[in-house]
Each structure stands twice: as structure tokens, then as C-alpha cells.
Amino acid sequence: MKRVFFKGFVFLVLCGHAAAGSLFPFYDDIQTAQGSFFAVRPFYSHTVVKEGEIRDYVWPLYSRKEFKDEQSSRALIFWYTHKFNAQQQSPRDRSWLLPIYFKGRDVDGKEYFALFPLGGTIREFLGRDEILFALFPVFGKSRINDVKTTSVLWPIYSHTRGTGIERDRVFPIYGKSVLEGKYEKHFILWPFWNSADYFYPGDSGKSWLLFPVCGRAKMDHESTVWVIPPLFRFTEGDKQNRMTCPWPFIQKVESEKYDKMYVWPLWGEKQFKPGLKHRTFVLWPIFWSEKSTESNLTKTRRMALPFFFLDRSFLEEKGVEKADRVEVSNYWKIWPLMSWQRDGEVSRFRMLEVWPIKNSAPVERNWTPLWTLYKRTNADGVVRKDVLWFAWHSEASFAAEQKEWSLLKGLLAYKRDGEKQSLRLLYFVRLGEEK
């Protein structure tokens, strides 16, 4: 039988075959060959698999995860901890209370501590290897590899140096940015005056922009004119032609990487080359369609936000007509009413669907059973139906000639196994059962 596996959850048949105990959906206790799951919804759940375990406490209030040799926890979006090699004596770790408290040990074993905005050091944060500050925004330093930046009264004064890199800024009065062998850029009274010299091999040139009046860029293989930037832009070149007239309403791009045509917000189309992805929208941001090819799969997605979502994938085989392709998976949702999902030979229909995102693992563990009024699953030839939290439950295996159903978990129940039949009344009275 197929299972939904870790990224957080072990469950049978796309969350299909839960324990039909008398306290479901508030209480769950499932044991499988892959692990176990226990829940007292919505207060607590515990998932165990071979690679680790997850504990949720009134998710998203707090959750804790152990995966292989890593441990992490999270409280809402503010408190976050992570031990990357928990078995080591001094593992790389983080304990952050965003955006105030930062404490941890980086990949090199160096400890750090910071209280925002008072001061301290933070490592491996916001794409920086190291950030040091005092009375932010009064003084700060940051580093990415060998590129070091010093700022005073951020973002007013900034000084950056690294291998082939020079950047200086007294914002918004003057700024300069140099990448050796690539470009040299300047601004004066930003955003009113910007200029650049480019030194790319085979594609050098100059550009300037007087905001919001006009601008010009002339490269070896490309030429651009701006009128009332950023509203009107006209680019012609060997690798791309681009037009915005005016931005963002009319956008047209013809390039080596992709073609784009937007009449925003009415309609838009973007085609990535060589045909790997095609994306369109109508009445942005409501209606979206996307088709992509990855390896030997073609995936199609369609959305009418926030009410409808469709996700299908087909197996691409040479010489096979489009109508004869094998459908690998299919999922659609009409929010907040219902959803249907098929993965291989396993399928599931469910209503209601209160959560707008597809199969969010923490929601499936802790919340989805509470609002699921009807569910139908089909796996391994067994069709199961549950209505009103197992008030009505039925199972049927037509190949094995087996069928059973129960009302209110045994107030009235029927079971057939081949030629054998039995009826149960008032939970305890059994009729026709063969011992």
C-alpha cells in the first residue's frame, strides 16, 4: 500500500486509511511498517519514521523535528533553532528569535551572539557569512567570502572591498560600484542620475539614465533607449529585443532564453526556450496556466486563484501520441469545497478542503481530518468511503468479493466475505456470522 512519506508525515494512501476509532478525528494512533503516527488534534501530533521524527504542538504554534543527525524547532515565524550535526560535541547550531536575538555556532565552529538593535555578531544570515553591528543603523560590518562592507548610518554611508570589487556610497548623493573587468557604475542624487561603463569581452559599452526623463545604453551587440523611465524602453540587439510601452502594461521580449508578451493585467505569455516551460495568465493574478518538461515528464498546472488549482503530469515517450500518453499523477482542488488526487493507481477524493495549499504536511497531520466531511480512497483494489468522521464507513474489494459498512461505528453494520455474511446491531448483537 502506498504511503505519503516524510516531509513530515507517514500516512496511508494519500492520507486515506486512518484509524476508525470512536474518538477520530480528535484522536489517532497508527502503526505501519514505515513508522507510527499519534495525534490528539489539534493540540499534539507525533510522527516517527526511520529517518527521524516530528512533534507538533498546536501547529503552527510550535514544532520540533529530528532528521538523521539534525535537530530543529520552530515557534510561529519568530523562534527558530537548528543543530546541523547534533551528535558532535560542538555542533553547528542556531537559536534565533527574529528579529531580536541571535545565538549560535557557524560551520567553522565559531560562536556568535547578537541583540538587535544593540549590537553583536551574526553568522550565516541574509546571504552573508558574517554581520557585525552596534546600535543599528549607526555602525555595521558584513562579509561574503573575502568581500567586506562597512556601513555608517545605514544606508547612508557604505564602503566595500574585495577581490576585484570596489563599492562606495554616500546615499543618495553619490555612489560608485566597480567589478574589475566587468563594469564601473555611478549614481549622483539617486535615482536622478545613473551611468555605467561595461567591459565584458565582446560586449562592452556605456549607459546613462536621467530619471524620470530619458536614458541611453549602447553596447557592442545591443542598444537601448528609455523615455520617461521606467515607462518606455526600446532595446534592439543580437541576443534580445525588448519593449515596454508603457511598463508594466505592455511588455514584449524576444531573446535567446525566452519570449514574452504581456498586456497587463489582461493577458500575458512567457515561453522559455527550447520549449521547456510555457506560462500564461489572464486577468492577473487570477488565471494562470503553466506547462513544463522535466526529464521524461510533462507537467501542466492551471489556477484560478484562490478557488481552483489543477496539477497533472504525463510520461513522455518517443513515438507516443499526445492522447495516448500515460498519466502519472493528477490533482485538482476547488477551494474550500473539495479535492481529488491520483498518484499511480492510488486515488483520493475529499471534502471539505479548507486549507488553500496543496497537501501541506503539517496541516494534513494536525488539522485536515477535523474538517474532512467526506473522503473516498481507492488503493490496492480497495475502495473506502468515510462520511462525517466515520459516522458512515464502508470498504469494498470487488476482486476479492469483500464488502463491509457500518453506521455510527457499529450501531448498524454489515460484512460480506465471499459467501459469508454477517450483520451487527446495537454494537454487540451479531447475526449470520460464521465462526
N, C-alpha and C positions, 0 to 999 in steps of 0.2 A: 504494500500500500504506500502511495506517495505521501511525503510529508513536506510541510513548509519548514525549512531548516533555519539555523542561526543566520540571521541578523536579528537576532533577538528572540526567536520563538520556535518551539517544537510543537507542531500541531498536526493532526491527521487530516489528510485530504483537503488541502487548502482551507484549514480551519473547519473541517467538516464534521468529524465524528468526535464530538465532545462527550464527556460522561453525562448520562441522562439521570443524574441523581436528583433527589427530591428538592435540593436547595439550588440547583442550577437555575439561572446563570450566576448567582452570587457566590457559589462555591464550586470549585473544580479541583479534581485530583486525578491526573492522567499519568499512566506509566506506559512507556513504549520501549522498543529495542534501542532507540536512539537516545533516550533520556527520560525526563519526567517534567511535569508541569503541575504547579499547585497555585490556586488563587482564591482569595476572599475579596471579590470585586466590590467596589473599585479601590479598596484600601491597600491590598498587597497581592503580589504575584511573584513566583519563584520558578525560573526556568533553568533546567540542568541538561547539558549535552556533553559530549565527550570533550569538546574544546574548552568548555567553561560554563559559566552560569550568569544569570541576570536576576536581580531583585528590584522590583518596582514598589514604591510606597506612594500611593495616591498620585500616580503618574499624571502630569509631568512634575509634580512637586519634588520628588527625589527618586533617583535610580542609581543602582550600583552594578557594575559589570566586571567579570573576571574572564579574560580570554587568553588561553595559553599562559604565558608568563607576564601578562599585562593586567593591571587593575585600574579601573576608572570609576568616577562617580560624578553625578550632576544634579543640581537643585535648580529647577527652572532654567533660566539662561544666565544666572549670575554666579553660582558656586560651581567650581569645576576642579576635579583632581584627576591625576593620571600618573601611574607608576609604570614605566615602559618595560623594565626588567625587574619585576617585583622580587625575584629570588636572589638578586645580587645584594651584597652588603650595603652598598651605597648606590641605589638605582637612580637613573634619570627620572625625575618626577616633577609634577606641577601641582600647586594648590593656589587657585585663583578665585577671588571674589570680585568679579568685574563690576565697575572699573576701579576699585579701591585698593584691593590687597593682592599682592603677587609674591609668592614664595616658591622656591623650587631648586632643582639641580639640573644643569644642562647636560648635553651629550658628552661633554668633556669632564664631567664630574664637578664643575664649579657651581657653588651655591649662590643664590641671589635672593634679594628681598627688596620690596618697594611698597610704599604707601602713597597712593595718588590723592592729591597733587603735591604732597610734601616733598617726597624725594625717594631715591633708591635706584636699584638696577633691575631690569627685566631682561631675560634672555629668551630667544626663540619666540618672538611675539611680533605680530603685524608684519611679517616678512623680514624682520631684522634679526640678525644674530645677537645683538645686544643693544639695549636702550638704557641710558643713564640720564636722570633728570633731577632737578632741585627746584622746588616751588614752581612747578609747571604753570604757565609757559615761560617763566623767567629764564631758565637755562636748561639745555638738554644736549646730549650726545647720542649718536647711534652708529651702528656698524653693520655692513653687509660684506662679508669676506674681508677684503682689505680696503673697502671704501668707507671712509669715516666722515661723519657730518656733525658739525657743531652748530647749535641754534641758540639765539638770544631773543627773548620776547617773541617766541614763535607765533606766527610765521614771518615776522618782520625781517630778522637777520638770520642768514644761513650760510655756512661755509663747508664745502665738501671737497675731499681729495681722495684719490685712489689711483690705481694703475691706469693711466691714460684718461682719467676723469677729473675735471675741474668744474665746480659749480659754486657760484657766489650770488647772493640775493640780498637786497635791501628793499623788501616788498612794501608798497607797489612801485617804488621809484625806479629801481634798476635791477636787472638780473642777467647773469651770463652762465651758459652751460656748454661745456666742451667735452666731446668724446673723441679722443685722438684718432685721426684717420677717418672719421665718420662725419662729424658736423661741429659747428660752432653757432650757438643760438644766443640771442639777446632780446631783452624787453626793456622798454622805457615807459614809465607810467602805465603799467599793465592795467587793463588789457588794450590800451590805445595803440601802442606801437610794439610790433614784434618783427624780428628779422632773423635770418639763418643763412649760413653758408654750408653746403653739403659737399663732402669729399669722397663719396662712395665710388669705388673703382668702376668706371664705365657709366656712371650716372651721377655726376657732380652737378652743382648749380647753386642758385641763390633764390631766396624768397623773402617777401616783406608783407606786412599786413597793417593797415591803418584802420583801426576799429572805431566806429562801425561804417566806414566809408568805402574802402576798397582794398584789394590786395593782389599780389602777383607772385607766381613761382615759376622759375624757368630751370628745368633740368635737361640733361643730355637727351633723355628719351621721353620727357613729359613736360607739359606746360599747363599752368592753372591760372585762372582769373577769378577773383572774388569781387562781388558787388554787394554792398551792404552786408558784409559777413556777420553771421554765417548763413544768411538767407539765400544768396545766389552764388553758386560755384560752378565753373565750367573747366573740366580737365580733359585734355587730349594727350594720349601717349601710346607707346608701343605695347605696354602691358595692361593699360586700363584707360577707359573713357568714363568720366563721371560728371553727372549734372544734378544739381539741386536747384529747383526753380519754382517756388522758394522752399527752403528747408523749414520744417520737416515734411511738408505736404507732397511735393513732387521730388522723388529721388530715383535716379537711374544710374546704374553701374554696369559696364561691360569690361570684364577683366579676365586674366588667366585663371584666377581662382574661383570666381563666382560671377553670375549675372544677377542683377537686382532691379526691380521696378516697383516703386511704391507710389500709390495715390492715397496718401494717408489722410484720415483714418478709414477710408472706404475700402481699399483693396491693396494688397501687396504680394509680391512674389520674389523668392530668392532661390536661385539654382546653383548649388555648389558643383564644381567640376572635379572629375569627369562623370557626373551624374550620380554621385554618392549620396547626395541629400537634396531634397526639394521641399521648400517651405512656403506656404501661402497663408494669408489672413484676409478676412472680410469683416468690416466694421470693428477694427481694432479697439479693445483687446478681446473681443467676444469670440469670434470664429477663427479657428486655426486648423491647419492641415499640414502634416509633415510625412514625408516618405524618405527612408534612408536604407542603404545597403551596407551591411557589415558582414564580412566573411561570406558565408553562404546563406545568409538570412536577409530577407527584405521586410522591413518594419514599417507599418503605417499607423499614424496617430491622427485622430481628429478630436477637436474640442469645441464645445460651445460653453464657454466659462460663465458661471461656475457649475452649470447644470448637467452637461453631458461630456463624457470622455470615452474614447474608443482607442484601443491599442491592440493591433494584430501583427503577427509575424508569420511569414511563409518561407519554406525551404526553396532556395533557388537551385535548379538543376538544369544543366545544358540539355537542349532539345525538348524540354517540357514546356508546353503551352501555359500561358498565364492562368487560364481557367482550370488547369489540371495540377497546379502546384499544391504541395502538401501544407496544410495549415498547422503550424507548430503550436501556436497559442493564440487566444482570443480573449479580450477583456473589454467590457463596456459597463458604464455606470451612468444612471440617471439620478443625480443627487437632488434631494436626500431620500429618494424612494427605493431604489433597487440597484443591484449589480449582478453581472453574470461573468464567469471566468472559466476558461478551459485551458488546461495545460496538458498536452498529450492526450491521454484517454480519460483524464480526470476533469470533472466539471463541477461547478457550484453556482447556484442561483440564491440570492439573499436579498431580503428587505426587512427593515429599513437600512439606509446607508447614510448615516448622519455625518460621518467624517468625510470631508471632500477629497482627501488624498488617497491614492490607490494603495491598499494593503500596507498601511503604516504599522510596523511590527508592534510598537508599544501600545497603540490603540487596539490592535487585534487581541493583545494579551489582556488588557485591563478594562476596556470599555465596550467594544463591539458586541459581545454577547448580551449586554444589558439592553440594547435597543434593537436586536435582531428578532423580528416578529415571525418571520418565515424563512426557512432555509431548505434547499434541496441540493443534495450532492449525489454524484454518480462516480463511483470508483471501484475498480476490480469487478465490475458487473453487478455491484450492489447499489441500489437506489435508496437513499434515505431522505425522509421528509420530517421536518420538525416545525410545529406551529405553536406560537405563544409559549416559548421557553419549555418545550417538551410537554405542554398540555396535550398535544397530539403528536405522537411519534410513530413512524412506520418505516419498515425496511423490506425490500423485495429483491430477491436474486432469481431472475427468471430462468437462467441456465440451470441452477441447482434446484429449481422448483421450491423455493423457500419464500415465505411471506409472513410478516407479523406486523401488528399495530396495537397501540394502546392509547387509551383516553385517560388523562389525569394520572399517568404513571401507574396504571393498573386498576383503576376503578372499573374499566371495561377493557379487556384485552383479548386478542386473537392471535394464534400462531399456527402456521402450516409448514410442515417439513415433509415434502413428498406426499405420501398417503396419510401421514399422521397429522391430526388436527386437534387443537385444544382451545378452550375458551375460559377466560378468567373473569369472575365477577367480584366486585367489592374487595379487591386486592387479594383475597385469600381463597375464595371458592373457585375450584378448578373443575371443569367439565370436559370429558373426552380426552384427557391427557393419557398417553400410554407410557407406563413406567418401564 
